[in-house]
Amino acid sequence: MRPLATLFALLFAGPLWADACDQLPKPSVTVKRLAEQITVNTQYGYRELTHLGSALAQPGKQVLGLTRGKASSQFSTSISRHVDDSGRWECASPQITVSFGFSPMTVYIAKEFAEGSCAFNEIYQHELRHVKTYQAHLVSIEDELAATLSRRFATGSPWRGPIGQARTQLERELNERWLPYIQREIKRVDADQALIDSPEEYARVASSCNGEISRQTR
C-alpha cells in the first residue's frame, strides 16, 4: 500500500501548494508624491546667488532669487510569502510603495532685499512660479509612474521561486532600474524651469518697484 500512498501525496502536492499561494494578497504598487514644505532662505547676497545659480542663469545676468528642489525618490517594500514543506521554495507577494518629489525645496531671496519690501515681494512671486512648476510637473508624471510600475510588479498573482530569491531580485531591480528611471522623469522639469527665466522676465523684474532693484544691485 505504500506506493499508493506516495502516489496520493504527489497528486495533492501541486493543488495544495497552489491554494496556499492563492491566499496571499496580490502584488501591488502605491505611488505617493512627497508633500514638502517650502523653506525661504535669505542668508546669501545676490553675488553669491549668481554664483550658485550660474548653471541656469542667463549669461551676464544677476541672480536675485533662486529656487532649488532636489529630486528625491525612494521605495519601501513588504513581502507576504508562503514557504513549501521542503523549505526550498516559496511564493511571494510584494507590496511596493514609491515616494517621489523634490526634497528639500528651498527658495532663496538675496539678502539685499528686506522682507516685506516691494523688491522682496517681486522676486518672491517670480520664484513661486518655479515652485508651482516643480509641483505641476510632479502631478503630471504621477499617473504614468504608477502605470509603468504596476505593469511590471502588480502581476495579479504571487511570484514563485527558490526561497529568498524574490526579495533579493526585487531590491536589485528597484535600485538598478527603477530608481534611476524615476529620477530621470523628475528631472525633466528642468526644461520648463528654463522657460520661466527668459530675458524679458529678467528685464521685467529688474525694472520693477520704481528702480529699487536696480539701485540695490548697481
C-alpha positions in Angstrom: 0.0 0.0 0.0 3.0 2.4 0.5 3.4 3.1 -3.3 -0.3 4.1 -3.5 0.1 6.4 -0.5 3.2 8.0 -2.2 1.1 8.5 -5.4 -1.6 10.3 -3.5 1.0 12.6 -1.9 2.3 13.6 -5.3 -1.1 14.2 -6.7 -2.1 16.6 -4.0 1.1 18.4 -3.5 0.5 20.7 -6.5 -3.0 21.8 -5.7 -2.3 22.3 -2.0 0.8 24.4 -2.8 -1.3 26.5 -5.3 -4.1 27.0 -2.8 -1.7 28.2 -0.1 -0.1 30.7 -2.6 -3.5 32.0 -3.7 -4.3 33.0 -0.1 -1.6 35.7 -0.2 -2.6 39.3 -1.1 -2.0 40.2 -4.7 1.2 42.2 -5.6 0.6 45.9 -5.5 2.2 49.3 -6.3 1.3 52.5 -4.5 2.7 55.9 -5.7 2.9 58.9 -3.4 4.0 62.5 -4.0 6.2 64.0 -1.3 4.4 66.9 0.4 7.5 69.0 1.0 7.2 72.3 2.9 9.0 75.2 1.2 11.8 76.9 3.1 12.8 80.5 2.4 16.5 81.4 2.8 17.7 85.0 2.9 21.3 84.4 4.1 23.0 85.0 0.7 23.7 88.1 -1.2 22.9 88.4 -4.9 26.5 87.9 -5.9 26.6 84.6 -4.0 23.2 83.6 -5.6 24.6 84.5 -9.0 27.4 82.1 -8.4 25.1 79.3 -7.1 22.7 79.7 -10.0 25.3 80.2 -12.7 24.4 77.0 -14.5 20.8 78.1 -15.0 21.2 81.9 -15.2 21.2 83.9 -18.4 24.8 84.9 -19.3 25.7 88.2 -17.7 22.6 88.4 -15.6 22.5 88.8 -11.8 20.5 86.2 -9.8 18.3 87.9 -7.3 16.3 84.8 -6.3 16.8 81.1 -6.8 14.6 78.1 -6.3 16.2 74.7 -5.7 14.4 71.4 -5.4 16.4 68.2 -5.0 14.9 65.3 -7.0 14.1 62.5 -4.5 12.7 59.0 -4.8 12.6 56.0 -2.6 10.9 52.6 -2.3 9.5 50.8 0.7 8.6 47.2 0.4 6.9 44.5 2.3 6.6 40.9 1.1 4.0 38.4 2.1 5.1 34.8 1.5 4.4 31.1 1.9 7.2 28.5 2.1 6.5 24.9 0.9 7.1 22.0 3.3 10.5 21.3 1.9 11.7 24.8 2.9 13.3 25.2 -0.5 10.6 27.0 -2.5 8.3 30.0 -1.8 5.6 32.0 -3.3 5.9 35.7 -2.5 3.7 38.8 -3.0 5.4 42.2 -2.9 3.6 45.3 -1.8 5.6 48.3 -3.1 5.3 52.0 -2.1 7.0 54.6 -4.1 7.6 58.1 -2.7 8.9 60.8 -5.1 9.2 64.5 -5.3 11.6 67.4 -4.5 13.1 67.3 -1.1 14.3 69.7 0.2 12.6 72.6 -1.7 14.3 76.0 -0.9 13.5 79.5 -2.2 16.5 81.9 -1.9 16.0 85.6 -1.9 19.0 87.9 -2.0 19.7 89.4 1.5 19.9 92.9 0.0 16.1 93.0 -0.3 14.3 93.3 3.1 11.4 91.0 3.7 8.1 92.9 3.0 9.7 95.3 0.6 8.4 95.7 -2.9 11.6 94.2 -4.3 11.4 91.2 -2.0 7.8 90.5 -2.9 8.5 90.9 -6.7 11.4 88.4 -6.5 9.5 86.0 -4.3 6.5 86.0 -6.7 8.8 85.1 -9.5 10.3 82.3 -7.5 6.9 81.0 -6.7 6.4 80.4 -10.4 9.3 78.0 -10.2 7.8 76.3 -7.2 4.5 75.8 -8.9 6.3 74.4 -12.0 8.0 71.8 -9.8 4.7 70.9 -8.2 2.8 70.7 -11.5 5.5 68.5 -13.0 5.1 66.0 -10.2 1.4 65.9 -10.7 1.9 65.4 -14.5 4.1 62.3 -14.1 2.4 60.6 -11.2 -0.1 58.5 -13.2 2.5 57.4 -15.7 4.9 56.3 -13.0 2.1 54.4 -11.3 1.0 52.7 -14.6 4.6 51.8 -15.6 5.5 50.3 -12.2 2.2 48.5 -11.9 2.7 46.8 -15.3 5.9 45.4 -14.0 5.1 44.5 -10.5 1.4 44.2 -10.0 1.3 40.9 -11.7 -2.0 39.6 -10.3 -0.6 36.5 -8.7 2.3 35.8 -6.3 5.8 35.2 -7.6 7.2 31.6 -7.3 10.8 30.6 -7.0 13.6 29.4 -4.7 13.3 30.7 -1.1 14.7 34.2 -0.5 15.1 34.9 -4.2 12.1 37.3 -4.5 13.4 39.9 -2.1 16.9 39.8 -3.5 15.7 40.2 -7.1 13.2 42.9 -6.1 15.6 45.1 -4.3 18.2 44.8 -7.1 15.8 45.7 -9.8 14.3 48.6 -7.9 17.7 50.1 -7.2 19.4 49.4 -10.5 16.5 50.1 -12.9 13.5 51.9 -11.4 15.1 54.5 -9.1 17.2 55.9 -12.0 14.1 55.8 -14.2 12.1 57.9 -11.7 15.0 60.3 -11.2 15.1 60.9 -14.9 11.4 61.6 -15.0 11.5 64.0 -12.2 14.4 66.0 -13.7 12.6 66.5 -17.0 11.2 69.6 -15.2 14.4 71.5 -15.9 13.3 72.4 -19.5 10.1 74.0 -18.2 12.1 75.9 -15.5 14.4 77.4 -18.1 11.5 78.9 -20.0 10.5 81.0 -16.9 13.8 82.8 -16.8 13.5 84.5 -20.2 15.4 87.7 -21.0 12.0 89.5 -20.9 11.3 88.2 -17.4 14.8 89.3 -16.2 14.2 92.8 -17.5 10.7 93.0 -16.0 11.8 92.1 -12.5 15.0 94.2 -12.7 13.0 97.3 -13.6 10.1 96.8 -11.2 9.5 98.7 -7.9 10.4 102.1 -9.3 14.1 101.1 -9.8 14.6 99.8 -6.3 16.1 96.5 -7.5 18.4 98.3 -10.0 19.7 100.6 -7.3 20.4 97.8 -4.8 22.4 95.8 -7.4 24.2 98.7 -9.1 
